Amino acid sequence: MFDNDFHPAWLPDTALRTVGSRRLALAADAAGAPPADAAVLATLETELGRATTAHGGAVVGPDDSPDLLLRLTASSAPGFRLVRHDGRVTVTAASPTALLHGYFHVVRLSVAALDAPSTDESHAPASALRMLDHWDNVDVHPVMGQVERGYAGGSVFYDAGRVRTDLSRVTAYARLLAAVGIDRVSINNVNVHAREARLLTDDLPEVARIAAALRPYGVRTHLSVSFAAPTTLGGLPTSDPLDPAVRDWWRAAADKVWTAIPDFGGFVVKADSEGQPGPFAHGRDHADGANMLAAAVAPHEGLIHWRAFVYNHTQDWRDRSTDRARAAHDHFAPLDGRFADNVIVQVKHGPMDFQVREPVSPVLSAMPGTRVALELQVTQEYTGQQRHAVYLGPAWSEVLRWQPWDSSTVRDGGTPVTVADVASGRGPGRRAGGFAAVANVGDDRFWTGHPLAQANLYAYGRLTWDPTLEPTAVLDEWVSLTFPDAPAELRAAIHAILDASWQTYELYTAPLGVGFMVRPGHHYGPDVDGYEYTPWGTYHFADRDGIGVDRTRATGTGYTGQYAAPWRDVYESPTTCPDELLLFFHHVPYGHVLHSGKSVVQHVYDTHFEGVERVARMVERWDEVAHLVPDDVAHRVRDRLAEQLRSAVEWRDQITTYFWRKSGVPDSNGRRIY
Amino acid sequence: MFDNDFHPAWLPDTALRTVGSRRLALAADAAGAPPADAAVLATLETELGRATTAHGGAVVGPDDSPDLLLRLTASSAPGFRLVRHDGRVTVTAASPTALLHGYFHVVRLSVAALDAPSTDESHAPASALRMLDHWDNVDVHPVMGQVERGYAGGSVFYDAGRVRTDLSRVTAYARLLAAVGIDRVSINNVNVHAREARLLTDDLPEVARIAAALRPYGVRTHLSVSFAAPTTLGGLPTSDPLDPAVRDWWRAAADKVWTAIPDFGGFVVKADSEGQPGPFAHGRDHADGANMLAAAVAPHEGLIHWRAFVYNHTQDWRDRSTDRARAAHDHFAPLDGRFADNVIVQVKHGPMDFQVREPVSPVLSAMPGTRVALELQVTQEYTGQQRHAVYLGPAWSEVLRWQPWDSSTVRDGGTPVTVADVASGRGPGRRAGGFAAVANVGDDRFWTGHPLAQANLYAYGRLTWDPTLEPTAVLDEWVSLTFPDAPAELRAAIHAILDASWQTYELYTAPLGVGFMVRPGHHYGPDVDGYEYTPWGTYHFADRDGIGVDRTRATGTGYTGQYAAPWRDVYESPTTCPDELLLFFHHVPYGHVLHSGKSVVQHVYDTHFEGVERVARMVERWDEVAHLVPDDVAHRVRDRLAEQLRSAVEWRDQITTYFWRKSGVPDSNGRRIY
C-alpha cells in the first residue's frame, strides 16, 4: 500500500486556485463515446468539481456564462484551440485527452489564461507521440533492483514480484503526465527478464489494471516485450520472425492484448542489444524483426517502438577500429525504407549512451524513409542519479534545436530543419516518430528522489510538446506551479541552482565530450579507467602524451563520415570541432590548445575546480532560501546537495589527479592535486 | 539432495588397495568412551571393514597376527606412534582421532608403510590446532552468493536458506579432512549476516546435525558469531563486552551450544572489520571483546579465534600517511599479553589480503604473549579463483619457513625460529595458536571447481601438520593418491603444470609485490586502477614517472619499522629489498634497475609475456596427458586451462599497456603492446 501523503509535484491544490475560483463548464456528451474517451471526460468532470470545491468557484452549464468552457468538438485538428473573448475562455478539442491537456494549459497559465486580452490560439504538440519508458522490473532484480537505473525508490507499478494492489498512485502519476501533455507510457523494462516477459501473457489482467489506472488521464499503455517470447513463453522451437508459426503466435498474442486493453498502445523492443534476443539469431535483420511485430499489431493500430541502441558489448579494447559510436548508424541506416509504417525506430540522442555531452546521433538524420523517434533519458543515470541537481532542459533543448543539415534543408516556413522537426515529421522524410524518454519516477515521496529532479520530468513533457520553448522559461513554469506564490528570492535561487546545472555537472565530470569515466556497473561517481579495458566500447585511450578518441575519416574510425555536411567536416578537424566535443572526435596531446586559449590539461584543471566552486555556491543558495519551502523539501534538497558537493569534490580530485599523474603537467594555478 | 557421484578426491577406493588387501585389526574399547571418541572408533571399524571388503583383506582380532594393528593407548603424547617390526605394523595413539590420522598415514604411504624395514616413529602435528574456516552463507547472499569468495558451487552445509537435509557429503568431506589431519572446521562466514547469526540460537539443532556429520571423522565444529548478537539476537540494549548482562547473555548462549554439542570447538570472530560490529562501538578494545567471549566459553574449554584483519576500509585515497599494511600491527601489537589463554589471534599471512605476493605479516612476530594463529587462504580469491591452476603449497611453504628474526632467535634444537614455529608455540613466547585457512570446497562435483585445486586443500592439511615438508613432495603424495598408478608421464605433466604455477600466476598479474590491480568487487581479472581511487587502502600510486608504495621509515608510512631486525632494514632500502617485494615497500621510477639487472618496466613486460607463454605450455602439457585421467577430470581441467590462458592474455595486455601508456618506455623486445 502507498503512503498517500506523497508530494503533489506541479499540481498542488494551490496551483488550481485561480481556475478553481471561477465558473467552469464542460460541454461534452459522453454517451456513445468509446470507453477510453468516456473515462477521460469523467476525469474532466472530476477535475472541475475538485478545483471549484476547493477554491470557491462553481461548475456550471455551458450556457450559464462560464468563465471557462471546455467543449468537445468534431475536428480533425490535433491539440486544442483556446479562444478568449469578452473575458471568457473557451477551449475546444476533438478528443477528450486533448481537451484535458487544454484544461491543464489554462491551469498552468492561470491568470494569464483567464484574464488577458482576447485571443484565438491553436495549440498542438510538435508530434502526436510523446512517451515515457519505464525500466521497471516486476521482480526486484538482484543487481538492478526494482527499477533499472531508477533513483527514486521502487516502482509505482510493481512491488516485490507483483503488480501493486493499490494503483491509486499510478493514476496520480497519470494526472501529472496529463498536465505536461504526455499520453503514452511503457510500463516495464526493455531488458525483459523472465518474470516480466509474462506481463504479455499470464499477467495480462494485471496489465489491464495498470492501463485502467492510467486511462482516466488519457495515458495509453505500452509494453516492452522480449523478441524471444514465442520460444520462452510460447514453447515454439524458434522465434524466427519469418517463421509462420512465430508470426501467428505474435498475432494471437497481440489480439489478446487488445482484447484485454482496447486502447493499448503497442510494444517496445530492445533486440540484439546487450544480450537481449533479436532477429540476428535467426539470420534476420532488424527490419525483418520489427516488421513481423508490426504486422501483428497493425490490425489494432498498434505501434512498434524498436530501439536503435544496438552495438557490440563484447568488444575487444585492443581493437581501435571498432567504434561503438558508429554502431547504430551502421546497423540501421542501410535499412532505411524497409520498416513498416507502424514501426518507430527509437534513437538515443547521442551515439553512445546518455552521457553528459555527446554529439547528436547521426542516425536521426540518416533515415528519411523511416519513422524515427528521439530518445532522451529523464532518469539521471549518467548525470548524477538524482543525487545531483542537474536540470536537463537545456541539454535536451540543444539537441532538439540542433540542425543536422546546413541551412538549405528547411521545413515549412523556411527555417532550417532541426532534430525536433525530424522527430515531428517536418524533416526531409516527413515521417514522425515522436519522442520517447526513460522515466525518472518511483515510489519515492517526491516521485523523483531529488525534489528538483521533478523539473526534468516536467521539462520533458513541455519541451516535447513544444521544442521551441526556452528551458529556463519551462523551469519558471515548474517553479510557479510547484511553489505557488514563490517569492522572487526563492525563484531566483532555484534558477541560480538549476539553470546552468547541466554545465556545472559537465565541468566536474568527464571533460570535453570524452564520456564515461564512471564506476562500472552502477555508473555513479568517477573511475577514469573504469571502462578503459572492458568490452563495452567506451574508451578514452589516455596515455602519458594525450587523450581522446580519433573518430575522423582521415586517421580514425570514420565516424565523422556518418554525418551530413557541414558536420562531417566540422567534426573532422580539431580546428573546427567544438571544444566541448574535442575528445569525442580527436585524440590530442595534453598541450593541445582549445579555442578557449587554454591547453586541454589546464582546461581540465580549471573546469574541475570551477565545477566544485559552483556546487558550493548551489549549497549556499539553497541554505539561504530553504526556509521558504516546506520542511520536507528543504531537508531532502539540502541532503542531496551535500552529497553532490562531496561527489563533485571526489570527481574533481580523481580527474585532476589522473590527468596530473598521466601528463606530468602542473596546474598553472598551483591548486592541490594528489 | 546431493548427487552422490562426486569425485573421490584423494581417497578413491584404489587408494585403499594395499591396506585393504591385508589383515587389519583395531584394539580399542569403545565402552565408556565419550560419545565423540566412540563415534571415531566406530568410523575406524567401518573404514577397516570397507577397505578389506573391497580389496580382499580381512579384519582380524588384535591377537590374530594382523599386518596392521591400530591400538588406542593411554599416553599423553600427541599424534601417533608407528612401530614396524617383523613385517607387522602397529600404530598406537592416545585418542581415536589421532589413531584415525595414523591409519590414513598408513593408507597414504601404502607399501612404504607396510613393507619396509623395521622402524619406531612418532608422528605429531606441528600444532594441535589445524582448522578450516568456511565462508558459507545459509541464505544466498545477493552479491556474495552461497559461499563468499567460493569458487566451487554452493555450500556443502547449506542450500537455499537452510541446513541441508542430507549431510552425507559433509561426512565425506570430514573423511577427506581426516586423511590430511584437519580436525576443526568453522562452518559459517565470518561476515555474519542476519540469517546466519541465528545459527547460534534458533538453529542450534541444525548446527548439531552438522557437528554430528563431521564428528565420525574427528572433526570438531566451530561457529562464526556476530559481536552484536546480544543486541540483534538477544534484544539487549547494548553489546558492550564489559556490560554484565552482555556477559551473561554470551555465557548462557555458550552453555546452550555446548549442551547441544558437547565437543563443540569455539567461536570465530571478525570484529570491527569491514563493517562487522565489534568492541570499538562501546569504547572497548579487541582484548576486552575477545576476553569477554573467552570467559563465556572457558568453562567448556572452548576457543575464541579473533581475527586480526582490522583496518580502515573507508580510507581517503588522497591521504598517503594512512597505510592499511600497518593496521593489524597498530591495532594488535599494543594488546600483546592482554588476551586470555583461550583466545587465539588469527593473523593473515600478509599485511594486506591474500595477494599473490606480500611480505609476511609483522604481527606474527610481534605478540609473544599471545596465542597467534597463521591464517592462509586455500580458496583462490586473489590467485585465480579456481579457474586458474595455481598450486599454493610453495607460497605457504615460503611463509611457514620464513624467519621473522635473525638467526640468533632459535627454537629447541637450535634452528632459527620460523613462522611455523611461532604458530606452533616454538617461538619466543612458546604460545601456540596453530593454523587456520579459508576453505576452498563447495558442492561442486570435484569439491573445488578446478580438479587440480584439490591439491591446495591437501597441501594445507599436510603442510600445517608438518611445515618442513617440501611442497613438491606433498604434491607427489596428492598425485599418487588421487591418480593411483599414475604413469610417470602423467605425474611429470602435473608437476610441470603445478610446481611453479604460483610463480606463473605472479608473472602475469600484479608485479613486484604491488598487489591488487584486480577488478573491484569480484576480484577476478585485471583492472590496474580499479582500487586506485577507492576507500579500500590498496593503492599503487602510479604516475608517468614511477610506481609503488613508500612504506619506509625514512620517507614513507613507516611500515618497515613494524619488523624486527634484520627485516626492518632489509626492507627499508631499495638496494636490499628483494625484487619481488620492491613495489610493496618503495615508490621507484620505471627505470629503476632491479637486482636482476632489468628496469622495472622491462621486468613488467618480460614477466607478463613469459607468464602467458608458461600458461600456453601448461595447456599443451595437459593436452598430452589428458587421456590418462578420467574423462570428467580431463574435460574440466581443459576448460579451466583454456580460461586461464584467456585470462592470462588479458592480464598481460592490460598490465603491459598500462605501464606503456604511463611510462612511454617501449619494450626492448618490441612485442605487441596496445
Chai-1 contact restraints between the chains, C-beta under 6 A:
chainA,res_idxA,chainB,res_idxB,connection_type,confidence,min_distance_angstrom,max_distance_angstrom,comment,restraint_id
A,P142,B,P142,contact,1.0,0.0,6.0,A-B,restraint_1
A,R318,B,Y674,contact,1.0,0.0,6.0,A-B,restraint_2
A,D529,B,D529,contact,1.0,0.0,6.0,A-B,restraint_3
A,Y533,B,Q654,contact,1.0,0.0,6.0,A-B,restraint_4
A,D543,B,R661,contact,1.0,0.0,6.0,A-B,restraint_5
A,R544,B,R544,contact,1.0,0.0,6.0,A-B,restraint_6
A,R544,B,K662,contact,1.0,0.0,6.0,A-B,restraint_7
A,R544,B,G664,contact,1.0,0.0,6.0,A-B,restraint_8
A,Q654,B,Y533,contact,1.0,0.0,6.0,A-B,restraint_9
A,R661,B,D543,contact,1.0,0.0,6.0,A-B,restraint_10
A,K662,B,R544,contact,1.0,0.0,6.0,A-B,restraint_11
A,G664,B,R544,contact,1.0,0.0,6.0,A-B,restraint_12
A,Y674,B,R318,contact,1.0,0.0,6.0,A-B,restraint_13
